[in-house]
Structures are given as structure tokens and as C-alpha cells.
Amino acid sequence: MLQKELLYWFGLNKRELPWRNTQDPYIIWLSEVILQQTRVQQGLPYFQNFLQKYPDVFSMAAAKEDQILKIWQGLGYYSRARNMLKTARLVSENYNGQFPKSYSELIKLKGIGPYTAAAIASFAFNEPVAVLDGNVFRVLSRLYAKNDPINSSTGKKVFEELAHNFLNKANPATHNQAIMELGALVCTPKNPNCSICPLQKSCLAFDLGLVQTLPVKLKKLKVRTRFLHYFIFENKGKIAIYQRPEGDIWQNLFDLPSFEDTSHLDKFLLKNKLLELNWLEQNDEIEFLLQMKHILTHQRLEAIYFLVRTNTLPKLNINELWIEPRALKLKAIPRLFDKFLDWWKSNDLGNLTLKK
């Protein structure tokens, strides 16, 4: 029976991870939220930092949003960090710190979708509900040679049924972990190691030579290019930052003052733009620093950085804060800003001591 072979393989090959061998729904929830964003190796330090800082749902619920965003910094998709905090507060206040014990109740919580709800329900409470993440989609699409696009509504329904039918109802917790582990270690996106796969003899994609073509995904949305002009306003050893508003990328994170245009502006047009914004005095100097690219899911950011040395303290009208650069280590900032700080430190430019 395939399910038994899968569990046998898992018993011999599973990785020892800190969120395994526990039925604590808080720990399971925390790990699953983080691992939606990144691979285990990259996500492990984030998990450990969160658990050390917030060992239970009550301590996380008491945290401020900027504290959560600071620890989350670098993972991207910051809305998930904000939703995580909302969930912690909801569980703390409305459920007395106890996560609901069923899939149907878990999925009602803010930021918990079908995958996370299924993971918590099966891992913590052994409810017979199948998980569906990228690894599981891949294993099932190859095992049954299904070419339904996994990111389509029709495809998701097909794979939900497959996952439910394939689930070991007597041991759903271990089964779900096993199939995810198989996708992570053996049935990988590229160059899967079919020779050691416990399901190879029953794998239709292997028999038909379709392993490299499955799973099928619909084409991604067109990537939008944005041209951002960033400014280091330096005055007496302090720089200006502001908290990004809602409605765009990186909301509530701290960033450098910037504006966006349809292309990068030359120095003459740039100075005119800054004069129009009243961000600049006529005699202030602008120095080009760096041009960087940064790729998000559906956006390509072309960022260009300038240093503005000013003798007066400009009023930027963006609720700016003037801080010493070393104080940035206390603020949650976008990864692009973090990359710029790394560049500044490595080039040891100017008198600013940009230290994290």
C-alpha cells in the first residue's frame, strides 16, 4: 500500500526539525506561517528568533506591530506578519490562548488559509484533513500524471480530491508530514531523485516520461517595472526616514524618502522635481550614489539612490523622522533598504556610520 511505503520511507529519512515531534498548535502555526515564505534552511533562524522572543501566543499578542515586522524583516510578504499578529491577538483574547481544534474553526482566523488550517488540524489534533502545499501538489501531479494547472481554481479542486483520497486517515499527521518531506527531499522541482522514491513503481509520470513537465502552472502575471528615486537627506549626522503608508508595498515599514516616475530622471530634471516638492534648496548639492534592482513577485523595482547634503532641515511633509543611522537597527525596514545599507557599509562612504 502506497501510504504505508510513504510512512516507512519518512521514518527512515525525515529531517529532525524543532517543530516536529510536538502537538503544540502555537509552535506548529508559527512554523507553517514562516515556511510559506521560504525554505527550511532559511526559515529556521526566523522561527527560532520568534519562538525565543515570543514563546507563546500571549507574548506574541502583546507585541507591537513594528516589533513583529522587525523580526520578520527579509522574509517579504509583510502582510502575513501583520496577519500573524492579528491571529495571535484574536486567539489570546477570544479563545483564551487556545487555538481552535478543528479545520472548520481554524480557517476562520485571520491569515490562516486552507493549507495552514489543515497543517494545524492534522499535526496538532490529528484531524483527517489533507494538506496541500507546493510539495504536495508536485508529488500528486506526478504520481497521478495530472496536468491540471495547480494554480487554477479547477486544478485546486482536482488536487484537493486527490489529496483527500490519498490521505492515510488513520495517521493523518504523519502522512501529511511525509508527503511534504518527499516533495522537499526527493520529488523536487528540478532533477527529482526518482531512483530512491518510495512511490516510483506506482508513479504514472515516471512511467510516461512526464516527470520534468509536471506539475503544470498557468503563466504568471506580467511583471510591472517601477522607477524609484531614493534620497539620503543628511543633516548634522542624521538622516530622514518615514513610515510607508498603507496601499502599497512594505506598508508600515520605515524607508528613505522617495518618489516614483515613469523612468529614471537625469540630474537636471531630478533637481527640478525636488525643488517642486520643496525637498531642496537651490544651493543644496545632489550626489549620485548607486543604482539597484530588486525583484518582487509581480514587480521589478529599479531603484536609484542620491545623497543630499543640506544646511537647513527640510520639511518633507511625509511625517519624516530624523535619526542617527545607527538607530535603523531598531526599525523594521524593507529588504531593498537593507541591501543599500550593506552597500554603504562596504564602501565606507562619507561621514555617516550606517551600522545595523
PyMOL commands that set and color helices and strands:
alter all, ss='L'
color gray80, all
select helices_A, chain A and resi 2-13+25-35+40-53+57-61+65-72+78-94+103-106+114-125+134-143+153-166+172-185+194-196+200-202+204-208+211-213+267-276+325-330+335-347
alter helices_A, ss='H'
color red, helices_A
select strands_A, chain A and resi 224-235+238-243+254-255+258-261+285-295+299-309+321-323
alter strands_A, ss='S'
color yellow, strands_A
deselect
rebuild
show_as cartoon
